[in-house]
Amino acid sequence: MSTSLRNRSAALAAAAAGLLVGGIALAFYYAPEDADQGFSQKIFYIHVPIALTAYACFGVGAWKALRLLWTRERRYDLESYTAIHMGVIFGLLTLVTGSIWAKVSWGHWWTWGERQLVLFLILFLFYSSYFMLRYSTDPGPRRERNSAVYALFGVVLIPVSFLAVRIAGTILHPTIFTHEGADLPGSMLLAVTVCLAGMLALVATLYRVELAGKRIDARLRELRELLT
Amino acid sequence: MTTGEKYVTAAYLVLLGTLLVYLLIIALKVGRLEQELTDLARAAKEKQGG
């Protein structure tokens, strides 16, 4: 990793730490307690940013896949794979924190009647299967192309998952961001925005670290082949 | 501690725990890469010497 890249990663990591600590402090000490849900609504300040970060990761993974198919530059394969890897981690975190919130708010961990939950689960399972497809073929241009096409198909599920509940309505899952804007007080909006910025900075840091690790791994493999 | 507080703590701990596990995985990976680099440097020296 070059010095400027290392400095940028360090700056991102510091920004992530500062924003997340600040956002969580705002959520607990500045934003008021929700009149309906009480203290348990504090889960919202991590659950929503984590979910939006997962969408962003899948979106970046699909964008990098499109770049690979467009330019044939092989570096985009690793970048797409790393973004999807991050998306799956944040997707799992979305499901776990969402289930905890559901249990305390609705009384059960999961409900199949909620379109948003089921669509997010489908999106998560779709991108989890990406790894099975990727490792079922040998490394090379064919695997890169197949993975890119799969990653690109999945991106269709992002707007479906995000917008379906807004179009079709919901029974239990709250819809905060409607076409009329954010449906929550300014203090809550500020706290969740800072948490979202922190989560995005965190995932950007993890993406850079993971990508650097994978690139070093690939270069070491090439070196080993040259030496043996 | 109320029920709500317990669930909020659990949700935040899940996030923290995931980050710590990720940190552990990265630490193990860096250790493995360092070991591989040492082995490769030794192999390169041997090749140069022999």
Interface residues (C-beta under 8 A of the other chain):
Chain A: I24 Q37 G38 F39 S40 K42 I43 I46 H47 I50 I89 L93 V96 T97 I100 W101 K103 V104 L206 V209 E210 G213 I216 D217 L220 L223 R224 L227 T228
Chain B: T2 T3 G4 E5 Y7 V8 A10 A11 Y12 V14 L15 T18 Y22 I26 K29 V30 L33 E36 L37 L40 A43 A44 K47
